[in-house]
Amino acid sequence: MTNKNFQLNLAYQQQKNIKHLDKEIPLDSADRVGFDRLVSNWMTLYYGLFFLDYFKLKKNICIDIGVYKGLYSSVYSRHFNKVHSFEASPYAYLHAKLNFKRQQLPNITLYELGLLNYNGTGTLYQQFNDEKKLHILGTTSFSKEIVQFTNKPILETEVRVQTLDSLNLSPSFIKMDVEANELLVLEGAKDTISKNLPFLQIETVIENKEEIIEFLEKFDYHHINLKSFNHVYEQTDTIRDSYFIHKSFLKATN
């Protein structure tokens, strides 16, 4: 069997699994981690929404890059007029699609598409937790070295990729969780960011945080110091994301 046929067969089996065993699929896998981690996961999500209200920012269009099973997008759909959700993994995409359908969320557009700094195709490295391939790991990445730290087998899949700029969207908020590919996504989103000045929530626990801060400073973005907001959640050092606001909005709130 060729690699392409192998991938198509896996996708077909995944569709069958989801169709017949959908009740076995959790909304998110966070219940398998410790309680402290679960709380910090939710606070990571909450801080982004908190800052939108704190700085009185618009809640028009949200872009969720790295949807996984759709937990964040499901929450965003209750706060924004429109959510554009991007997931490169065909398996995670199917999970998210089913979760959105279950919840009857009409304002989410889900794309089976990876966002990077070029248009074409890219090699995605994925791992699963079980033989049925119902539980995909959240460490799916375009960087192979990121997924090699576990003993799970790695599946390589060719997927479509585009730049965010090529989609001509006008977001007021962008969340990004792409397992060490955040800088590549930002490079492909320069025009979108400079034109719309969206609030940015970016996972920086894996990617080089200082490089991201330096990149965004060129666009006059301010990195929010969470310690200044530890009245919201004391253990800010457990938050996996960083939050960025354009300095023009800071001036408007002073």
Disulfide bonds with the S-S distance in Angstrom:
none
